[in-house]
Structure formats: C-alpha cells, structure tokens
C-alpha cells in the first residue's frame, strides 16, 4: 500500500505525464507539470520550515491551488486551505488557532493576505514554483514520511464561536478516496466537475481522484452556479462525466428549469451529500439522465468526508426519503443509545463511526479532541477510538441506515455544517442585541435569528456579514421583548420552534 498521496502522484505521472490533471476557464495543467511545480514549491518551503508543520494557503479557484496544496505536502508539511471570501474576522480566528509560520498565497490574493495582519512570512506560490527542485531535500523528506502524517486541516463551524480545525492524515484520505472510487467506478477516462470551494471537505474528491486514477478535474467557476443554463452548457462543453456536489447545487438548476434548455450529454455519475435530497428534484434528474448512476452519501468531516453511501436503483417518487445506506470500505458505522449501550435493531440511536478513516482530531484543541474522539464503549478489551456524530439514525430491515436528524442543534445548510452557537456568539456582539438564539427551519432551508434588543434586522445582518461566511448569516429575523426561557435559565428552544409551524 502507498504510504502517502505523493506516491499516488508519482505513479500517475509515470503513466500519464502529458494528460490534463486540472483545468479552469483560463488554462490547464498536465500531470507532469503538476508534479514538477509541486516539487519546486516543496523544495523552496522545505528550506524555510521544518516538516510536519501547518502551512496556510490562500488561493483562488484555479489549477494553481491543487499545485500549491501538493507543494506543501512535498515539503513534508500539511496545508490548511483558507477561503479569501470569508470575513477577515473569521480568518484571523483560524490563523490564531493554526498559528502557522507561513502563508502561501497566489499573486491575485497577495495584497488581501497582507491585509490580515499576519506576523509570519507570506510567500507567493507562482514565485516558489520557479525555484529549482532540490532532489536531496525531497528524497530525505520522502524517506521520513509516514501514512499517519497529517495531510490537511480543514476548519468547520465550532460551537464555542471559534472554528474547529479537523486534521486528516494521508492514510485516512487514501482509504476514503479508494473506497469512493470503487463505488463510483472512476478511472482515468473520467472528467470530474468541481463544485465545492477548494477549501471545503468535499473538494478532496476532485483533487485526489485525479492524483490517484489519472482522471481530470474541471474547476467550474462559482458564478455558473447562479446561472443554471450556463452551468449545464459548461457540463456539456467540458464533457463532464462525473460530479460529486452538494444537494443544493443539484436542486437549484432543476428548480429553475435548466433541463428545459439543455441536458448534459456526457454526465453518467452523480453523487450528492450535505443535506437531505428532495426527491421531487432527484426524480427530474433520473428522468433526464435515465442511464446515470446516482449515489447518496453521508458523513462528517471528522470521518474524512463521508462514511456511508446508498446507490439509488429505484425510480424515486416526490415524497420518498432516501436512506444514507451502508458503510464505505474501511468504515465501521453503528448506533449507540444515550447511555452508550448498543441500540436495539430497528430503534433510533446516535450514529457513530470508527476505522482508519477517523481524523487525527482538532488542531491545537486537545480538550475538544478528547471529548469528541472516545474509546468505543462496546469494546473493553483493546483501544478503538470512535467519533460520535451527533446525528440520529435507524437501521432498516435490509441493513440500510436511515438519517433521522440531529441529536443536538447542529445542522447542515447549503452543504455546510453549522453550529448555531457560533451564529449566536457573533450576533450577541452586535450593538443593540441583548439576547439571541439561532434556529434552522430544515423544510424551508432558512436560518432564523430570534433576538431581544433595539437593533434592526438590517443592522444585525450587516454586522454578521463582516464576521461570518455568507451561508451562516440568518435570512429571517424575529424580534421580541425577551426570549422564552426554561427554569434553569436557558433559552427555551422548543418553544421557539413552534414559530415554524
């Protein structure tokens, strides 16, 4: 077995050196060019930083970004991708937790990166890629590599108000990519259509499937997803054969009638995740692409993107609810009761995951890591860490797992995992807000902010957009003199939920 993703890349380069690995609207890069530039970047970084250190990366939706990621990996370090479109406040919180000595950015984001007030060194990826590869340094780093080395840190929403950095190892990533490839039957002939932001967990498929198989990825411009016809035209023009998108990215073009104008002729494999798929939209996809493979997958970032999958063989009806399926290879998925006992067959329990695909924990946060990654309570004879997802599930008679919502208040919105406490922490800092509670209406896919105080909804919204990513800013605001409370003084969340009825 390969011990890291660089051995995957080396094998692929030897087979398909001149084949396109990634392309965007402005250009493309072959596997050899990817390999050569990444090694140059890695050599330059290795002369500045010791191995196994975090390197923050701020880069755009271009072929240069995966080059930079792999360049960091060649240096023996691990990368932390940051989205320049997020509020500066949030980026500074992430950098505070990460505490990197280096940020690598592209020329287009250099001035923005300088504006963050970062005290370490800021390097430009295009300039690093012009240096010479140092074979001695790269060979020494490769000799010291281990499959359990960190590969990347991806930051997700945190209930404390600070984003959590989930650390994933080479081994975990390779286990997931190999299992996903097998289910989706992906080979060198595929052309993947990337939808996810490159700093988000779902993007790992579009980055590492080409590295592993020799497939190609087209990085679709974000603006296309606001123009469904243009999006479908791009899928057809670029001969996209396989996509792994969020549910919202699939439902929007369908709801706006994109299929009435064009049907992507080459698209044969569609995977979706992030939230519950409304079958009234999936039904349309099935009707327009009757020979395509459709797969529903589920899982948290802490278990390397997704841990279960369901191949949809039946024609769905409008009111159907899809199961989330069975575990991927190398994943163990089971249910526990509140008292950490095994859930009886047919009953609801908390979905738990174990196996080599578990993340290494939360970066620079040992307390939260210890609380979230625990010894399997059903195994008292050897060490077996599990991750309790906080999601509720039930196993059907046929062995398929059903999703039954969140055990706590965390929710998925537009493919992103959101902790309402982070929204509340931010909103509570706004002038004129004395108390607040964030809730999610899953049916309408709307985030609500219930609050007390003199502030106007517009004032709060403007303030939050300076602190939170756009997808976390509430769309509905409900003002009252005071929020309902429980005897213990906590906000009565269940009382507020009646507002959705």
C-alpha positions as MATLAB code, in Angstrom:
seq = 'XXXXXXXXXXXXXXXXXXXXXXXXXXXXXXXXXXXXXXXXXXXXXXXXXXXXXXXXXXXXXXXXXXXXXXXXXXXXXXXXXXXXXXXXXXXXXXXXXXXXXXXXXXXXXXXXXXXXXXXXXXXXXXXXXXXXXXXXXXXXXXXXXXXXXXXXXXXXXXXXXXXXXXXXXXXXXXXXXXXXXXXXXXXXXXXXXXXXXXXXXXXXXXXXXXXXXXXXXXXXXXXXXXXXXXXXXXXXXXXXXXXXXXXXXXXXXXXXXXXXXXXXXXXXXXXXXXXXXXXXXXXXXXXXXXXXXXXXXXXXXXXXXXXXXXXXXXXXXXXXXXXXXXXXXXXXXXXXXXXXXXXXXXXXXXXXXXXXXXXXXXXXXXXXXXXXXXXXXXXXXXXXXXXXXXXXXXXXXXXXXXXXXXXXXXXXXXXXXXXXXXXXXXXXXXXXXXXXXXXXXXXXXXXXXXXXXXXXXXXXXXXXXXXXXXXXXXXXXXXXXXXXXXXXXXXXXXXXXXXXX';
ca = [
       0.000    0.000    0.000;
       1.188    3.547   -0.736;
       2.230    5.458    2.351;
       1.155    8.886    1.117;
      -0.575   10.735   -1.709;
       2.760   11.701   -3.281;
       3.376    8.057   -4.176;
      -0.026    8.086   -5.887;
       1.033   11.161   -7.852;
       4.382    9.661   -8.813;
       2.711    6.520  -10.176;
       0.148    8.543  -12.134;
       2.787   10.831  -13.621;
       4.752    7.819  -14.860;
       1.643    6.522  -16.659;
       0.062    9.729  -17.968;
       2.649   12.560  -17.939;
       1.045   14.615  -20.706;
      -2.580   14.064  -19.679;
      -4.524   17.026  -18.255;
      -4.861   16.812  -14.486;
      -6.779   20.047  -13.786;
      -8.219   22.816  -15.863;
     -10.146   26.030  -15.294;
     -11.527   28.755  -17.550;
      -8.054   30.228  -18.076;
      -5.907   27.178  -18.652;
      -4.883   23.668  -17.712;
      -2.012   21.696  -16.226;
      -0.734   18.221  -17.079;
       0.226   15.631  -14.507;
       3.912   16.167  -15.229;
       3.564   19.942  -14.846;
       1.631   19.413  -11.613;
       4.352   17.109  -10.304;
       7.211   19.364  -11.388;
       5.763   22.607   -9.992;
       4.678   21.000   -6.721;
       8.186   19.604   -6.190;
       9.682   23.025   -6.823;
       7.328   24.595   -4.285;
       8.043   21.799   -1.830;
      11.813   22.263   -2.142;
      11.553   26.010   -1.532;
       9.305   25.579    1.511;
      11.459   22.823    2.999;
      14.374   25.276    3.158;
      12.254   27.631    5.257;
      10.230   25.408    7.571;
      10.800   22.054    9.280;
       8.463   19.177    8.305;
       5.126   18.328    9.923;
       4.172   21.991   10.415;
       0.965   23.722    9.213;
       1.150   25.983    6.181;
      -1.855   28.186    5.489;
      -2.848   28.505    1.836;
      -4.947   31.327    0.397;
      -5.570   30.745   -3.298;
      -8.320   31.053   -5.895;
     -10.416   28.615   -7.924;
      -7.621   27.876  -10.362;
      -5.330   24.996  -11.289;
      -2.648   26.726   -9.223;
      -4.401   25.785   -5.976;
      -4.012   21.975   -6.075;
      -0.416   22.580   -7.211;
       0.158   24.642   -4.074;
      -1.514   22.062   -1.812;
       0.731   19.314   -3.149;
       3.728   21.604   -2.942;
       3.142   21.956    0.793;
       2.900   18.164    1.028;
       6.204   17.719   -0.830;
       7.808   19.965    1.797;
       6.820   17.429    4.466;
       4.255   19.817    5.938;
       0.466   19.866    5.828;
      -1.764   22.543    4.371;
      -4.689   24.497    5.788;
      -6.785   25.973    2.950;
      -8.427   29.325    3.721;
     -11.146   30.997    1.652;
     -10.427   34.675    0.956;
     -14.171   35.241    0.558;
     -14.739   34.594    4.249;
     -14.823   37.551    6.658;
     -11.441   38.781    7.837;
     -12.559   38.323   11.443;
     -13.104   34.595   10.894;
      -9.838   34.151    9.010;
      -7.967   35.767   11.870;
      -9.610   33.370   14.340;
      -8.473   30.446   12.195;
      -4.917   31.781   11.967;
      -4.913   32.270   15.738;
      -5.712   28.577   16.240;
      -3.424   27.378   13.458;
      -0.506   29.668   14.413;
       1.400   28.991   11.167;
       4.805   30.468   10.429;
       3.995   30.697    6.721;
       1.133   31.627    4.455;
       1.414   30.678    0.789;
      -0.832   32.713   -1.476;
      -1.158   33.376   -5.182;
      -0.431   36.714   -6.811;
      -4.133   37.541   -7.043;
      -4.567   37.308   -3.249;
      -1.228   38.683   -2.071;
      -2.489   42.154   -1.130;
      -5.529   40.673    0.614;
      -3.320   38.276    2.572;
      -1.096   41.152    3.694;
      -4.200   42.961    4.992;
      -4.853   40.165    7.507;
      -2.074   41.483    9.730;
      -0.253   38.146    9.727;
       3.070   38.352   11.579;
       4.775   35.432    9.832;
       6.154   35.131    6.314;
       3.902   35.456    3.252;
       5.115   33.677    0.118;
       3.751   33.730   -3.441;
       3.111   30.305   -4.945;
       3.908   31.292   -8.534;
       7.338   32.520   -7.435;
       8.017   29.388   -5.403;
       7.179   27.280   -8.463;
      10.019   28.981  -10.378;
      12.711   27.738   -7.964;
      14.768   24.640   -8.615;
      13.736   21.282   -7.152;
      16.301   20.022   -4.645;
      16.426   16.247   -5.074;
      18.431   15.665   -1.895;
      15.953   17.541    0.286;
      12.920   15.915   -1.341;
      14.435   12.447   -1.001;
      15.182   12.972    2.689;
      11.609   14.159    3.323;
      10.180   11.180    1.420;
      12.256    8.751    3.480;
      10.822   10.184    6.680;
       7.206   10.161    5.517;
       4.547    8.074    7.268;
       0.983    7.209    6.274;
      -0.296    8.707    9.535;
       1.306   12.106    8.846;
      -1.194   14.984    8.650;
      -2.203   15.885    5.109;
      -4.503   18.868    5.662;
      -6.503   20.812    8.249;
      -9.991   21.935    7.252;
     -11.827   24.362    9.527;
     -15.503   23.851   10.287;
     -18.033   25.676   12.432;
     -17.409   25.493   16.199;
     -19.983   25.742   18.993;
     -17.638   27.889   21.106;
     -17.643   30.585   18.448;
     -14.197   29.558   17.181;
     -13.871   27.394   14.047;
     -12.579   23.846   14.598;
      -9.614   22.575   12.588;
     -10.161   18.932   11.621;
      -6.805   17.217   10.902;
      -6.810   14.400    8.335;
      -3.925   12.021    7.688;
      -2.677   10.628    4.375;
      -3.923    7.182    5.384;
      -7.463    8.367    6.117;
      -7.698   10.328    2.881;
      -6.391    7.410    0.812;
      -8.841    4.975    2.444;
     -11.776    7.236    1.586;
     -10.696    8.072   -1.962;
     -10.087    4.411   -2.771;
     -13.498    3.385   -1.386;
     -15.298    6.220   -3.204;
     -13.508    5.381   -6.460;
     -14.661    1.792   -6.182;
     -18.320    2.673   -5.577;
     -18.405    5.288   -8.353;
     -16.268    3.131  -10.698;
     -13.933    6.011  -11.542;
     -10.956    5.553  -13.849;
      -8.574    7.664  -15.961;
     -11.289    8.401  -18.523;
     -13.471   10.413  -16.150;
     -13.788   14.184  -16.289;
     -14.866   15.468  -12.883;
     -16.792   18.708  -12.460;
     -15.707   20.520   -9.294;
     -18.429   22.493   -7.485;
     -17.168   22.687   -3.930;
     -14.917   25.513   -2.728;
     -11.359   24.194   -2.743;
     -11.005   24.862    0.994;
     -14.036   22.681    1.787;
     -14.039   18.962    2.644;
     -15.998   17.886   -0.459;
     -13.228   19.211   -2.734;
     -10.850   16.429   -1.695;
     -12.559   14.101   -4.202;
     -11.957   16.485   -7.094;
      -8.326   16.988   -6.070;
      -7.217   13.471   -5.176;
      -9.211   11.290   -7.579;
      -7.103   12.628  -10.492;
      -3.921   12.148   -8.432;
      -4.941    8.533   -7.776;
      -6.561    7.443  -11.039;
      -5.380    9.762  -13.805;
      -8.833   11.298  -14.235;
      -9.175   15.049  -14.919;
     -10.977   17.766  -12.962;
     -12.566   20.891  -14.399;
     -12.870   23.644  -11.782;
     -16.254   25.185  -12.523;
     -16.481   28.964  -11.946;
     -18.670   29.793   -8.950;
     -20.713   32.266  -10.993;
     -22.006   29.414  -13.181;
     -23.967   28.059  -10.221;
     -26.094   31.210  -10.199;
     -26.915   30.709  -13.889;
     -28.215   27.120  -14.286;
     -28.354   27.143  -18.084;
     -24.765   28.379  -18.257;
     -23.813   25.671  -15.765;
     -25.374   22.899  -17.826;
     -23.797   24.274  -21.002;
     -20.409   24.091  -19.258;
     -21.034   20.480  -18.215;
     -21.759   19.632  -21.829;
     -18.967   21.725  -23.348;
     -16.320   20.349  -20.975;
     -17.659   16.786  -21.389;
     -18.067   16.317  -17.631;
     -18.795   12.660  -16.850;
     -18.884   12.615  -13.036;
     -19.892   15.079  -10.312;
     -19.940   14.970   -6.524;
     -21.990   18.005   -5.475;
     -23.942   19.324   -2.533;
     -27.676   18.700   -2.630;
     -28.384   22.418   -3.071;
     -26.119   22.580   -6.146;
     -28.238   19.863   -7.775;
     -31.647   21.146   -6.756;
     -31.187   24.784   -7.826;
     -30.723   24.215  -11.581;
     -33.559   21.690  -11.526;
     -35.954   24.074   -9.766;
     -35.026   26.826  -12.248;
     -35.771   24.670  -15.289;
     -32.247   24.174  -16.663;
     -33.230   20.794  -18.130;
     -35.783   22.588  -20.317;
     -32.884   24.166  -22.214;
     -30.131   21.540  -22.254;
     -29.272   18.099  -20.903;
     -25.605   17.353  -20.122;
     -24.962   14.520  -22.563;
     -21.767   13.138  -21.049;
     -22.813   13.084  -17.389;
     -23.103    9.483  -16.177;
     -22.217    9.512  -12.461;
     -23.783   11.789   -9.853;
     -23.046   11.722   -6.140;
     -24.611   14.135   -3.650;
     -24.312   14.878    0.059;
     -24.515   17.633    2.655;
     -28.258   17.560    3.373;
     -31.414   15.595    2.638;
     -32.162   15.328   -1.092;
     -35.744   16.378   -2.005;
     -36.840   13.515   -4.232;
     -39.098   15.753   -6.300;
     -35.864   17.162   -7.792;
     -33.966   13.870   -7.906;
     -36.894   12.440   -9.878;
     -36.269   15.017  -12.617;
     -32.556   14.157  -12.752;
     -33.457   10.473  -13.107;
     -35.939   11.204  -15.885;
     -33.471   13.346  -17.852;
     -30.474   11.051  -17.272;
     -32.040    7.570  -17.121;
     -28.743    5.684  -17.546;
     -26.810    7.629  -14.910;
     -25.579    6.295  -11.562;
     -26.980    8.220   -8.582;
     -25.402    7.859   -5.146;
     -26.466    9.461   -1.865;
     -23.663    9.702    0.684;
     -23.437   10.834    4.287;
     -20.712   11.607    6.783;
     -18.868   14.207    8.866;
     -15.555   15.918    8.184;
     -14.170   14.036   11.193;
     -14.581   10.780    9.244;
     -12.924   12.053    6.048;
     -15.884   13.476    4.154;
     -18.379   10.598    4.025;
     -18.797    7.252    5.742;
     -21.916    5.716    4.134;
     -23.361    5.527    0.645;
     -26.615    4.450   -0.996;
     -26.833    3.529   -4.671;
     -30.272    4.603   -5.897;
     -31.524    1.834   -8.145;
     -35.232    2.602   -7.930;
     -37.154    5.430   -9.606;
     -37.997    7.784   -6.767;
     -41.362    9.408   -6.020;
     -41.813   13.012   -4.933;
     -42.346   12.209   -1.260;
     -39.678    9.474   -0.914;
     -36.953    9.848    1.722;
     -33.644    8.279    0.761;
     -31.646    6.164    3.218;
     -27.991    7.027    3.713;
     -27.028    3.439    3.029;
     -24.186    1.221    4.126;
     -20.595    1.933    5.231;
     -17.828    2.512    2.737;
     -14.966    0.046    2.845;
     -12.709    0.712    5.867;
     -15.560    2.368    7.790;
     -17.373    0.886   10.770;
     -20.718    2.593   11.398;
     -23.051    1.705   14.268;
     -25.623    3.199   16.662;
     -25.428    3.969   20.377;
     -28.053    4.949   22.926;
     -27.669    7.949   25.236;
     -26.182    5.644   27.896;
     -23.545    4.359   25.411;
     -25.186    0.948   25.057;
     -25.860   -0.685   21.701;
     -29.088    0.435   20.041;
     -31.619   -2.344   19.507;
     -32.396   -3.345   15.931;
     -34.991   -1.072   14.378;
     -34.586    1.635   17.043;
     -33.095    5.110   16.687;
     -29.636    5.800   18.055;
     -26.683    8.131   17.609;
     -24.604    7.375   14.512;
     -21.009    6.541   15.462;
     -18.003    5.919   13.222;
     -14.672    4.169   13.681;
     -11.886    2.862   11.490;
      -8.702    4.131    9.815;
     -10.650    6.991    8.270;
     -11.088    8.872   11.570;
      -9.357   12.232   11.640;
      -6.398   12.901   13.915;
      -8.562   15.258   15.983;
      -8.952   19.014   16.228;
      -5.818   21.052   15.661;
      -4.441   22.791   18.738;
      -7.503   21.738   20.750;
      -6.705   18.668   22.873;
      -9.683   19.075   25.201;
     -12.252   19.059   22.420;
     -10.386   16.225   20.690;
     -10.530   14.104   23.860;
     -14.250   14.840   24.243;
     -15.153   14.019   20.640;
     -12.918   11.031   19.850;
     -13.552    8.469   22.569;
     -12.967    4.815   23.328;
     -15.692    2.595   21.869;
     -17.896    1.862   24.923;
     -18.807   -1.511   23.390;
     -15.151   -2.582   23.308;
     -13.438   -3.026   26.654;
     -10.521   -5.169   25.551;
      -8.393   -3.001   23.223;
      -8.090    0.615   22.110;
     -10.668    1.580   19.471;
     -11.462    5.245   19.015;
     -14.845    6.271   17.676;
     -16.439    9.556   16.672;
     -19.994   10.260   17.822;
     -21.564   12.302   15.042;
     -24.479   13.783   16.977;
     -26.781   12.538   14.192;
     -29.619   10.112   14.810;
     -30.116    7.043   12.635;
     -32.076    3.820   12.358;
     -31.080    0.603   10.607;
     -33.757   -0.811    8.318;
     -34.524   -4.496    7.929;
     -32.410   -4.608    4.783;
     -29.389   -3.227    6.669;
     -29.547    0.283    5.191;
     -29.111    3.197    7.547;
     -31.705    5.972    7.692;
     -30.932    9.538    8.804;
     -33.245   10.986   11.455;
     -31.839   14.455   12.124;
     -29.529   15.990   14.692;
     -29.276   14.903   18.288;
     -28.149   18.385   19.235;
     -28.722   21.678   17.422;
     -26.020   21.443   14.773;
     -27.369   21.397   11.219;
     -26.317   21.178    7.575;
     -27.131   24.202    5.411;
     -26.207   24.526    1.723;
     -23.820   21.616    2.176;
     -22.030   23.219    5.128;
     -22.117   22.050    8.721;
     -23.176   24.905   11.009;
     -23.102   25.293   14.789;
     -25.906   27.727   15.739;
     -23.894   28.686   18.812;
     -21.293   30.293   16.514;
     -24.020   32.456   14.964;
     -25.323   33.358   18.427;
     -21.868   34.263   19.687;
     -21.369   36.591   16.732;
     -24.858   38.128   16.883;
     -24.534   38.651   20.620;
     -21.643   41.020   19.931;
     -23.779   43.267   17.719;
     -24.797   46.587   19.208;
     -28.427   46.581   20.333;
     -28.730   42.788   20.790;
     -29.312   41.726   24.386;
     -30.131   38.058   23.794;
     -30.441   35.805   20.758;
     -30.998   32.264   19.537;
     -30.285   30.842   16.068;
     -32.543   28.085   14.727;
     -32.805   26.247   11.436;
     -36.016   25.501    9.552;
     -34.979   22.412    7.616;
     -38.122   22.317    5.478;
     -37.622   25.836    4.173;
     -33.820   25.700    4.455;
     -33.755   29.029    6.313;
     -31.668   30.189    9.268;
     -33.661   32.242   11.791;
     -32.299   34.585   14.433;
     -34.638   35.243   17.353;
     -33.418   38.207   19.373;
     -34.216   40.796   22.008;
     -32.875   44.340   21.825;
     -33.107   47.614   19.940;
     -31.130   46.627   16.834;
     -32.878   46.350   13.476;
     -32.644   43.170   11.387;
     -30.704   45.133    8.759;
     -28.131   46.335   11.310;
     -27.581   42.791   12.606;
     -27.321   41.342    9.102;
     -24.749   43.935    8.019;
     -22.730   43.278   11.175;
     -22.819   39.489   10.779;
     -21.636   39.646    7.181;
     -18.406   41.174    8.467;
     -17.837   38.222   10.800;
     -19.483   35.099    9.375;
     -19.447   33.362    5.973;
     -22.472   34.248    3.876;
     -24.076   30.830    4.256;
     -24.183   31.303    8.061;
     -25.918   34.695    8.066;
     -29.623   34.320    9.037;
     -32.216   35.237    6.417;
     -35.090   35.606    8.871;
     -35.059   37.808   11.990;
     -37.695   37.690   14.729;
     -37.577   40.451   17.338;
     -39.240   40.241   20.754;
     -39.025   41.917   24.150;
     -37.434   38.809   25.666;
     -36.670   35.251   24.621;
     -38.625   32.414   26.294;
     -36.589   30.638   28.970;
     -36.569   27.356   30.865;
     -36.457   27.062   34.678;
     -32.673   26.656   34.516;
     -32.403   29.999   32.733;
     -31.515   28.574   29.309;
     -33.419   29.660   26.217;
     -36.489   27.524   25.520;
     -35.521   26.340   22.049;
     -38.529   24.052   21.666;
     -40.842   26.994   22.281;
     -39.174   28.971   19.508;
     -39.508   26.028   17.100;
     -43.296   26.477   17.228;
     -42.736   29.544   15.077;
     -42.026   27.239   12.124;
     -45.431   25.514   12.355;
];
